[in-house]
């Protein structure tokens, strides 16, 4: 039941009244964690220093136990201990585990002292003392509270992942710590934790902070490399899987790391087909996909005990690297690939691309095999290729569109964004490009000084990409806020459309009735209206391959975005079925993501002049509208546009005449 950090599998925790045996077991588990003997030394170091770096192997218990140690020692001084996580699933599940542990120790009341806050979901209250949250949520709090006055200790966990929010947080908490010291306020303690990271780099950045190393519960792992380079990692992973399957004991499970949903679904289908036709004395195979957009009930299959005489095979994205742990894994197959965001500020191209992992990521993947017993990791690349990999992952802040970062920092009152104290500074070109984008969106004054406009202040209040925030604010003019709130909410959660590989053709045929020739945004709006029309009927969802849980999340997100609109006095009007208003409104935020149909039948991005293609999953796949806008680009065999909407050239030009002066659509 424990996660990689001592947390439960990702599901809502249910508490029962009569569970003495259960709580005794939880208490014993906590006392047996490898981190326990280091308790007093940890408390002493945090008392002595304002910043501490902690390296603790996966399974040591650092994420669940250190906040409790500090809380029990009274170091929180009646304020709050914040623990940030890069991933939502980790923030929720670890907080639930800690709540369970506190209850087993001290009764029901203490559960109220533990809570989590993630985007569009908050279980905390005034009584919360141990608060797990995504790094993005703490960053949002810093807009209204730059000194982080409500916190005495901030723990930045899984720091090696170097997400864009984590990197900005490094600078924000370091600045808050310094300013509180200068103003004679209570000190802010900063603890940076990970299983693998460049400790010297982190220590130097946090004013030569001491580094503590914790023992982990790690068994020996045999690492196997391929003898020669593999041109097809997907094929190589299947070959390796079935080699292991023929030789290993039945109850020894296998975890395969691939890059994304479509690739995983395809691999799962192939594995099931091959396993069905196998002959000889081999165990049955239970094949489970695992990726962020998978419905929760499907994700939970991964964590259920493997039936006797059967082998579980999990095919996962990098979600299985750190956030969660699956019991029974004996073998790991590492493709050496990961899907990452890549942004070219010079061309303005922002896309998802399959790239090589770093050595740090490879080590994290390898560690999954040695959690409970000695294991083996099969790397589908040579030892020479491993040595040639980057030591650490390129920080996301150096390969992403920085518009949201610049907007947040400016909202915090930081005007000299170019010289902000980043641990690994993004290029000046990328920052200046983000400033230019925000000026085009009307968020920044068109002056030398970086200053928010009234529109920019309103945009910063939404926990969204600046382009989406702009679309919401524009809805006032187009009188379609209710529809836009629905569309933005649908785009802010994992896909509400679930298409199993085995029933792909049937699912596509069934959903034809929702399809709109005006694009994916209107198609999603049709799905939402139909779902609402049947009051979310479970059978209807199953028949139409609609993810019910994600659809419920859409309603939660929509309610919270609507509340922000009410606070901003935005008129909650509706345009009914006038989709032209909706599409014009979408163009006000996404005009930089526009493409024009060429004579040859290909599309060309108006910003980068690169060839782009409509994604096969789009409602517009078999259409050829003259102009479209898109939400994102995904690079696989081609550069695909996803989430498209049909627009007119005149709308684009009217929205941003300065931007299109040199690239006027139709000109």
Secondary structure, 3 states (H helix, E strand, C coil): CCCCCCCCCCCCCCCCCCCHHHHHHHHHHHHHCCCHHHHHHHHHHHHHCCEEEEEECCCCCHHHHHHHHHHHCCCCCCCEEEEEECCHHHHHHHHHHHHHHHHHHHCHHHHHHEEEEECCEECCCCCCCEEEEEHHHHHHHHHHCCCCCCEEEEEECCHHHCCHHHHHHHHHHHHHHHHHHHCCCCCCEEEEEECCCCHHHHHHHCCCCEEEEECCCCCCEEEEECCCCCCCHHHHHHHHHHHHHHHCCCCCEEEEECCCHHHHHHHHHHHHHHHHCCCCCCCEEEEEEECCCCCHHHHHHHHCCCCCCEEEEEEECCHHHHCCCCCCEEEEEECCEEEEEEEECCCCEEEEEEEECCHHHHHHHHHHHHCCCCEEEEECCCHHHHHHCCCCCCCHHHCCCCHHHHHHHHHCCCCCHHHCCCCCCCCHHHHHHHHHHHHHCCCECCCCCCCECHHHHHHHCCCCCHHHHHHHHHHHHHCCHHHHHHHHHHHCCCCCECCCHHHHHHHHHHHHHHCCCCEHHHHHHHHHHHHHHCCCCHHHHHHCCECHHHHHHHHHHHHHHHHHHHHCCCCCCCCCCCHHHHHHHHHHHHCCCEEEECCCCCEEECCCCCEEEECCCCCCCCCCCCEEEEEEEEECCCEEEEEEEECCHHHHHHHCCCCCCCCCCCC
